[in-house]
Amino acid sequence: MAVGSAISSPLGPASCDKDAKALQFVEETTRNADLVQERVLAEILARNANTEYLKRFNLNGATDRDSFKSKLPMITYEDLQPEIQRIANGDRSPILSAHPISEFLTSSGTSAGERKLMPTIQEELDRRQLLYSLLMPVMNLYVPGLDKGKGLYFLFVKSETKTPGGLLARPVLTSYYKSEHFKTRPYDPYNVYTSPNEAILCPDSFQSMYTQMLCGLIQRNQVLRLGAVFASGLLRAIRFLQLNWTQLVHDLKTGTLNPRITDPVLKETMTRILKPDPEMSNFISKECSKEDWEGILTRIWPNTKYLDVIVTGSMAQYIPTLDYYSGGLPLACTMYASSECYFGLNLNPMCKPSEVSYTIMPNMAYFEFLPHDPNSAGCTTRDSPPKLVDLVDVEVGKEYELVITTYAGLCRYRVGDILRVTGFHNSAPQFHFVRRKNVLLSIDSDKTDEAELQKAVENALQLLKEFNTSVVEYTSYADTKTIPGHYVIYWELLVKDSANSPSEEVLSRCCLAMEESLNSVYRQGRVADNSIGPLEIRVVKNGTFEELMDYAISRGASINQYKVPRCVNFTPIMELLDSRVISTHFSPALPRWTPERKR
């Protein structure tokens, strides 16, 4: 098209004027990345100059990089907790931001068993909306004709709470879906969903999933792309279809709605959409009743061109399962974001998952990078601060921890993401997401580190004391072959009195005791979101962990420096462990969880 000729860019010709403007914006912003970064920092420091936090470090209104870098320390969430608690308790003075804190976004990272509270301001919604507006123009370069159909996306709101001072605290996507930006978004033929807003915004997870699935089935021939936020969410939708297809087929056949859909607004919406379609119901029934579900997604939604899900980081473990159910459809990872800040987008969204790189958009925040040596302990102190690298000065092939300064008042904040530089688009670097720092286990949005796992094991051990039994060694892995996935903990027990060994019931209670000890994000996944299955303990034969050490040494590990890995994912090691299992035990109940925050 002629319109595309206006863009002198390696990105390619745009499909419409709107796309052309979006792609031009990407080009200009990435070409002038350092200037944009300088402007962003100056804006943040100028507007927040009179905040309590910046005054503490005697910036005296300076907005230049040198003053900022020489006076402000790098921080973690724990450093900010006192200020965040004051805001949460109702202090409206300019503590971190000159603009009022509009709400808290709850991070999936944890602190003392609670979700972290990330302060945000109203205008951040505009910045997030801007990044969203760039995704389809890029995708249209690679997949033509997306304006000729719809997207079946499984999108959900999660529970929200209020802080003692009355501010909302909720996940970033819940905040976005409930905003006017989303609810009253203008019609865009390239971005039409099969799910009505009422289904996405229904707080009951069953009713929301059921009606989104039903709408996706009704419009199955119009679906050109299938998605969820995370790979785990799309697999959960497939599992939901496995469990509920007979009722869905009944609704399609009769044009009547499942009586479990009780939300009045949603019921009214679905009554307008649902009409009897015996032919469709027979087709769905025939496909779903087959024993083999390989390629089920393309059998039911035959025009699907790709799956739009995050499969980087811990989500990579789901790729083989998605390939199985989709018949190998391309997997598109379109953007990189967190509760703290939205970062950037994938300019080559149809690449292989292992090659996904995100281009950081320099207008989103001020970005710095802490060099990360994968072999070091990574200790830093305030006395000898490490030298942070600016956005345009990172080096290809090196790993860094992301450090951000945001308009909402986070200054030199360590996000905890480890990234590897893969190249540049113009002068903006492109990063491969390596992992979350210190995260051991993850199924969905949960993140469990080694210290937390250790504490959970110790708490479960209290139940074994009366049996004079202890855990000699343990390790773990995230089992994603089940839907939903679940944590597996391998225990080698020392039973001092075989006549008084712990029973099946006691070991099952140990599973629950571990779950009770894990953070609120894990427990919400178990109780409210059904995104994590019951924790499993596999008891292995005595001597198993010695065999594990022998195996590691045979592969070159030093006997003097060998430590039992607290998490395993290397197939031969897991096969060794599984071949030594003498009993398996599952959590017999749901752990305690409530949406209310601890005071």
Residue pairs with C-beta under 8 A, 6 or more apart in sequence:
1 13
1 14
1 15
1 16
3 13
3 14
3 16
3 17
3 20
4 12
4 13
4 14
4 15
4 20
5 13
6 20
6 24
7 13
7 14
7 20
7 23
7 24
7 27
8 27
9 23
9 24
9 26
9 27
11 23
11 26
11 27
11 138
11 141
11 347
12 141
13 141
14 20
14 22
14 23
14 137
14 140
14 141
15 137
15 140
15 141
15 144
15 147
15 190
18 137
19 136
19 137
19 140
22 133
22 134
22 137
22 138
23 137
23 138
23 141
25 134
26 134
26 138
26 345
26 347
26 359
26 361
27 426
29 36
29 361
29 362
29 363
29 428
30 359
30 361
30 362
30 425
30 426
30 427
30 428
31 426
31 427
32 362
32 427
33 362
33 391
33 392
33 426
33 427
33 428
34 362
34 390
34 391
34 392
34 427
36 362
36 363
37 362
37 366
37 367
37 390
37 391
37 392
38 65
40 362
40 363
40 365
40 366
41 63
41 65
41 68
41 366
41 405
42 63
42 64
43 407
44 366
44 405
44 406
44 407
45 54
45 59
45 62
45 63
45 68
46 61
46 63
47 98
47 99
47 407
48 54
48 94
48 96
48 97
48 98
48 409
49 59
49 61
49 63
49 98
50 94
50 98
51 94
51 95
51 96
51 97
51 98
51 409
52 83
52 93
52 94
52 95
52 96
53 83
53 95
53 96
53 409
53 411
54 72
54 411
57 71
57 72
57 73
58 71
59 67
59 68
59 71
59 72
62 68
65 390
68 405
69 388
72 411
72 412
73 79
73 382
73 385
73 412
74 370
74 380
74 385
74 386
74 388
74 403
74 412
74 413
74 414
75 411
75 412
75 413
75 414
76 413
76 414
77 107
77 109
77 111
77 116
77 413
78 111
80 96
80 410
80 413
81 111
83 95
83 96
84 104
84 117
84 119
86 95
87 95
87 96
87 101
87 104
87 119
87 163
87 165
87 167
88 104
88 117
88 163
88 164
88 165
88 167
88 169
89 163
89 164
89 165
90 163
90 164
90 165
90 166
91 165
92 100
95 409
96 119
96 408
96 409
96 410
97 119
97 121
97 407
97 408
97 409
99 121
99 122
99 123
99 407
99 408
100 121
100 122
101 119
101 120
101 121
101 167
101 408
101 409
102 120
102 121
102 122
102 167
103 120
103 167
103 168
103 169
103 170
103 175
104 117
104 118
104 119
104 120
104 163
104 167
104 168
104 169
104 170
105 117
105 118
105 120
105 169
105 170
105 171
105 172
105 175
105 339
105 340
106 115
106 116
106 117
106 118
106 169
106 170
106 171
106 339
107 115
107 116
107 117
107 118
107 338
107 339
107 340
108 115
108 171
108 339
108 445
108 446
108 447
108 521
109 115
109 116
109 416
109 436
109 447
110 116
110 447
110 452
110 519
110 520
110 521
113 519
113 520
113 598
114 519
114 520
114 597
114 598
115 169
115 520
115 521
115 597
116 339
117 163
117 169
118 172
118 339
118 340
118 408
118 410
119 408
119 409
119 410
120 175
120 408
121 407
121 408
123 407
124 406
124 407
124 408
125 175
125 176
125 179
125 181
126 181
127 342
127 363
127 364
127 407
128 172
128 176
128 181
128 337
128 342
129 181
130 363
131 335
131 337
131 342
131 344
131 345
131 361
131 364
132 335
134 345
134 361
135 334
135 335
135 345
136 146
136 188
136 190
136 191
138 334
138 345
138 346
138 347
138 349
139 146
139 332
139 334
139 349
140 146
140 190
142 348
142 349
142 350
143 225
143 305
143 306
143 350
145 224
146 190
146 224
146 225
146 305
147 189
147 190
148 224
149 192
149 222
149 223
149 224
149 303
150 192
150 193
150 194
150 219
150 222
150 223
150 224
151 191
151 192
151 193
151 194
151 223
151 224
151 225
151 226
151 227
151 308
152 193
152 194
152 195
152 212
152 215
152 216
152 219
152 223
152 225
152 226
152 227
152 301
153 193
153 194
153 195
153 226
153 227
153 228
153 308
154 195
154 209
154 212
154 213
154 227
154 228
154 233
154 234
154 236
154 237
155 173
155 177
155 193
155 195
155 200
155 212
155 228
155 229
156 200
156 205
156 208
156 209
156 233
156 529
157 173
157 174
157 177
157 178
157 200
157 201
157 202
157 203
157 208
158 170
158 171
158 173
158 174
158 524
158 528
158 529
159 170
159 203
159 524
159 528
159 595
160 168
160 169
160 170
160 171
160 174
160 595
161 168
161 169
161 170
161 595
161 596
161 597
162 168
162 169
163 169
163 597
164 599
168 175
169 597
170 178
171 339
172 337
172 338
172 339
173 229
176 182
177 183
177 200
177 201
178 201
182 197
183 197
183 201
193 200
194 212
194 215
194 216
194 218
194 219
194 222
194 223
195 211
195 212
195 215
195 216
196 211
196 215
196 269
196 273
198 211
198 263
198 265
198 266
198 269
199 208
199 211
199 212
199 215
199 266
199 269
199 270
200 208
200 212
202 208
202 211
202 263
202 265
202 266
204 263
205 528
205 529
205 530
206 260
207 260
207 261
207 262
207 263
207 266
209 236
209 237
209 240
210 240
210 244
210 248
210 258
210 260
210 261
211 261
211 266
211 269
211 270
212 237
213 237
213 240
213 241
213 244
213 248
214 248
214 251
214 252
214 270
214 274
215 270
215 273
216 223
216 301
217 248
217 252
217 280
217 284
217 300
218 252
218 273
218 274
218 277
218 280
220 280
220 300
220 301
220 302
221 302
221 303
222 303
223 301
223 303
223 304
224 303
224 304
224 305
225 304
225 305
225 306
225 307
225 308
225 332
226 234
226 297
226 301
226 304
226 306
226 307
226 308
226 326
226 329
227 234
227 307
227 308
227 309
228 234
228 236
228 237
228 309
229 309
229 310
230 309
230 310
230 315
230 444
230 445
231 309
231 310
231 311
231 315
231 318
231 319
231 322
231 331
232 315
232 318
232 443
232 444
232 480
232 484
232 485
232 531
233 309
233 444
233 531
234 307
234 309
234 322
235 318
235 321
235 322
235 325
235 483
235 484
236 483
236 484
236 530
236 531
238 293
238 296
238 297
238 325
238 483
239 483
239 484
241 248
241 288
241 296
242 288
242 293
245 284
245 285
245 288
245 289
246 285
247 258
248 258
248 284
249 281
249 284
249 285
249 288
250 256
250 258
250 281
251 257
251 258
251 274
252 274
252 276
252 277
252 280
252 281
252 284
253 276
253 277
253 278
253 281
253 282
254 276
255 274
255 275
255 276
255 277
256 274
257 267
257 270
257 271
257 274
261 267
261 270
284 300
287 296
287 299
287 300
288 296
293 325
294 324
294 325
294 327
295 324
295 325
295 326
295 327
296 325
297 304
297 307
297 325
297 326
297 327
297 329
298 304
298 326
298 327
298 329
304 326
304 329
305 329
305 330
306 329
306 330
306 331
306 332
306 350
307 322
307 326
307 329
307 330
307 331
307 332
308 332
308 334
309 315
309 322
309 331
309 332
309 333
310 333
311 318
311 319
311 322
311 331
311 333
311 353
311 356
312 333
312 353
312 356
312 432
312 433
313 433
313 434
313 435
313 436
314 435
314 436
314 439
314 442
314 478
316 353
316 354
317 478
317 480
317 485
317 569
318 480
319 331
319 353
321 480
321 481
321 483
322 331
330 350
331 353
332 346
332 349
332 350
333 346
333 349
333 353
333 356
334 345
334 346
334 349
335 342
335 344
335 345
335 346
335 358
336 342
336 343
336 344
336 345
336 346
336 358
336 360
336 431
336 433
337 343
338 415
338 417
340 404
340 406
340 410
340 413
340 415
341 364
341 365
341 404
341 406
341 410
341 415
342 364
343 358
343 360
343 361
343 364
343 365
343 367
343 402
344 358
344 359
344 360
344 361
344 364
344 428
344 431
345 358
345 359
345 361
346 356
346 357
346 358
346 359
347 359
347 425
347 430
348 355
348 357
351 357
355 432
356 432
356 433
357 422
357 423
357 430
357 431
357 432
358 430
358 431
358 432
358 433
359 425
359 428
359 429
359 430
360 367
360 391
360 428
360 429
360 430
360 431
361 428
362 391
362 428
365 404
365 405
365 406
365 407
366 404
366 405
366 406
367 390
367 391
367 402
367 403
367 404
368 388
368 389
368 390
368 391
368 403
368 404
368 405
368 412
369 388
369 389
369 390
369 391
369 394
369 400
369 401
369 402
369 403
369 419
370 380
370 386
370 388
370 389
370 400
370 401
370 402
370 403
370 414
371 386
371 387
371 389
371 398
371 399
371 400
372 378
372 399
372 400
372 401
372 418
373 399
374 399
378 401
378 437
380 386
388 403
388 412
389 400
391 428
391 429
392 427
392 428
392 429
394 400
394 421
394 429
395 421
396 421
396 422
396 423
396 424
397 420
397 421
398 420
398 421
399 418
399 419
399 420
399 421
399 434
400 418
400 419
400 420
400 421
401 414
401 415
401 416
401 417
401 418
401 419
401 437
402 414
402 415
402 416
402 417
402 419
403 412
403 413
403 414
403 415
404 410
404 412
404 413
404 415
405 411
405 412
405 413
406 413
416 436
416 437
416 438
417 433
417 435
417 436
417 437
418 433
418 434
418 435
418 436
418 437
419 431
419 432
419 433
419 434
420 431
420 432
420 434
421 429
421 430
421 431
422 430
422 431
422 432
423 429
423 430
424 430
436 442
436 447
438 449
438 450
439 447
439 448
439 449
440 448
440 449
440 450
440 453
440 476
440 566
440 567
441 447
441 448
441 453
441 476
441 477
441 478
441 487
441 567
442 448
442 478
443 478
443 480
443 484
443 485
443 486
443 487
443 525
443 531
443 532
444 484
444 485
444 525
444 529
444 531
444 532
445 521
445 525
445 531
446 518
446 519
446 521
446 522
446 525
446 532
447 519
447 521
448 487
448 518
448 519
448 522
450 566
450 567
452 517
452 518
452 519
453 476
453 566
454 566
455 517
456 513
456 514
456 515
456 517
456 518
457 471
457 474
457 489
457 514
459 513
459 514
459 516
459 517
460 510
460 511
460 513
460 514
460 517
461 470
461 471
461 510
462 513
463 502
463 506
463 509
463 510
463 513
464 470
464 471
464 493
464 502
464 506
464 510
467 495
467 497
467 500
467 501
467 502
467 506
468 495
468 496
468 497
468 500
469 493
469 494
469 495
469 496
469 501
469 502
470 493
470 494
471 491
471 492
471 493
471 494
472 492
472 493
472 494
472 542
472 545
473 491
473 492
473 545
473 564
474 489
474 490
474 491
474 492
474 564
474 566
475 489
475 490
475 545
475 548
475 564
475 565
475 566
475 567
475 568
475 577
476 487
476 488
476 489
476 490
476 566
476 567
476 568
477 487
477 488
477 567
477 568
477 569
477 574
478 485
478 486
478 487
478 488
478 567
479 485
479 486
479 487
479 488
479 536
482 533
484 525
484 530
484 531
484 532
484 533
485 532
485 533
486 532
486 533
486 534
486 535
486 536
487 532
487 535
487 536
488 535
488 536
488 537
488 538
489 514
489 535
489 536
489 537
489 538
490 537
490 538
490 540
490 544
490 577
490 581
491 537
491 538
491 539
491 540
492 539
492 540
492 541
492 542
492 543
492 544
492 545
493 502
493 539
493 542
494 542
495 501
495 502
502 510
504 583
504 585
507 537
507 539
507 583
507 585
508 585
508 586
508 587
508 588
509 588
510 537
510 585
511 534
511 535
511 536
511 537
511 585
511 586
511 587
511 588
512 535
512 587
512 588
512 589
512 591
514 535
514 537
514 587
515 522
515 523
515 526
515 534
515 535
515 587
515 591
516 523
516 591
516 592
518 591
520 593
522 532
523 591
523 592
523 593
524 593
524 595
525 531
525 532
526 532
526 533
526 534
526 590
526 591
526 593
527 590
527 591
527 593
528 593
528 595
534 586
534 587
534 588
535 586
535 587
536 584
536 585
536 586
536 587
537 584
537 585
538 577
538 578
538 581
538 583
538 584
538 585
539 581
539 582
539 583
539 584
539 585
540 577
540 580
540 581
540 582
541 580
541 582
544 576
544 577
544 580
545 564
547 576
547 580
548 564
548 573
548 576
548 577
549 557
549 559
549 562
549 564
551 572
551 573
551 576
552 562
553 559
553 562
565 573
568 574
568 577
